Amino acid sequence: MQPPLPPDAVRELVCSCLHRDPVAADLRCSLFVAAAQNYKRDSVLRPYPPRYIRDRDTKEFDELLSDVSSLPGVRELVRLRPGEADHHLALTHWVLSSKSFAVKTLQKDEYAKLCNLTESEGISTPVPDFLFELEYCDQMNAKFEKTRAGRDLFYAFHGSRLENFHSIIHNGLHCHLNKTSLFGEGTYLTSDLSMAVLYSPHGNGWRDSLLGPLLSCVAVCEVIDHPDVKCQVKRKDSETIDRQRSRARNSEGGEVPQKYFVVTNNQLLRVKYLLVYSQRRHLSRLWTLREDTLPASGTLRRHLSRLVPASGLSEKTPYLLVDSQRRHLSRLVPA
């Protein structure tokens, strides 16, 4: 294990990362916190921060949870003075560091392109609040292309609980860890986003997250079109279903149904995008405020009218409250 960096170097690296893409950094912290605070932390928190390991294999969960529960938000982290909360900065630096991939925030209008990639019709499917792309290093890309060997790619959705995504983005989707066996052993994907969302309930993330404290996450995966990906596909130059590809090993339910894919080889897929849904408690309270319950304050009403259109939540509703607006509301609308 490499020796730890000096605190000043850690501070500079963390601040640089937070300034470059604060929303993506916030997501990585949120996924880490979700795993750390989950009762299954011993299995879902992988990788595990080495600074909280004693005697080579003893995980100091109490110490870790103490630091996680007091971890300042992104805005506070960049304002820390030299020598202040060095342990929090060291933990954040570990969370944000990865040699194999980076997480990049995408604009919301990129969602239409993702729908085209997945051939999703967009009917009755929820529009995510945040979009992210995983950018892999050259070595990882070369390995994936070697496995691909010129085969076609397609894209499909994978839903999972929030606490699993820290491991998913670092380690990938491992079919041997998937307990679902109705249609055979493997990692289950779907071309229907509304189906994937059912497997991604909102979970507790980071209390001080810019994204919100309750999040749901769906992965969009790149999949190599290979015989080890079981699905309903027609034979080449034929209208009949290829039965060799429609049934996975140890299937209890028969053939893989339409809109589903069972990937039996880990090397044939990787997570490329993340769709994140935020359950904003502070905003939902504003949606439900009735005119007759508001104090007779023209200033407050003007602020609310700018934040919440008369038609309610819309595509143009801002992701985040501006600091000045949030402070103003907190003075006028007590928690």
HELIX and SHEET records of a PDB file:
HELIX    1   1 PRO A    7  ARG A   20  1                                  14    
HELIX    2   2 PRO A   22  ALA A   36  1                                  15    
HELIX    3   3 ARG A   41  VAL A   44  1                                   4    
HELIX    4   4 PRO A   50  TYR A   52  5                                   3    
HELIX    5   5 PHE A   61  SER A   69  1                                   9    
HELIX    6   6 VAL A   74  LEU A   77  1                                   4    
HELIX    7   7 ASP A   86  LEU A   96  1                                  11    
HELIX    8   8 LYS A  108  GLU A  110  5                                   3    
HELIX    9   9 TYR A  111  LEU A  117  1                                   7    
HELIX   10  10 ASP A  138  ARG A  148  1                                  11    
HELIX   11  11 LEU A  162  ASN A  164  5                                   3    
HELIX   12  12 PHE A  165  ASN A  171  1                                   7    
HELIX   13  13 CYS A  175  LEU A  177  5                                   3    
HELIX   14  14 LEU A  193  LEU A  198  1                                   6    
HELIX   15  15 ASN A  266  LEU A  268  5                                   3    
HELIX   16  16 ARG A  281  TRP A  287  1                                   7    
HELIX   17  17 GLU A  291  THR A  293  5                                   3    
HELIX   18  18 GLY A  298  LEU A  307  1                                  10    
HELIX   19  19 ASP A  323  LEU A  332  1                                  10    
SHEET    1   A 2 ILE A  53  ARG A  54  0                                        
SHEET    2   A 2 THR A  58  LYS A  59 -1                                        
SHEET    1   B 5 PHE A 101  LEU A 106  0                                        
SHEET    2   B 5 PHE A 130  TYR A 136 -1                                        
SHEET    3   B 5 LEU A 269  SER A 278 -1                                        
SHEET    4   B 5 LEU A 214  ILE A 224 -1                                        
SHEET    5   B 5 LEU A 153  GLY A 159 -1                                        
SHEET    1   C 5 PHE A 101  LEU A 106  0                                        
SHEET    2   C 5 PHE A 130  TYR A 136 -1                                        
SHEET    3   C 5 LEU A 269  SER A 278 -1                                        
SHEET    4   C 5 LEU A 214  ILE A 224 -1                                        
SHEET    5   C 5 GLY A 203  ASN A 204 -1                                        
SHEET    1   D 3 THR A 187  THR A 190  0                                        
SHEET    2   D 3 TYR A 260  VAL A 263 -1                                        
SHEET    3   D 3 VAL A 229  LYS A 230 -1                                        
END                                                                             
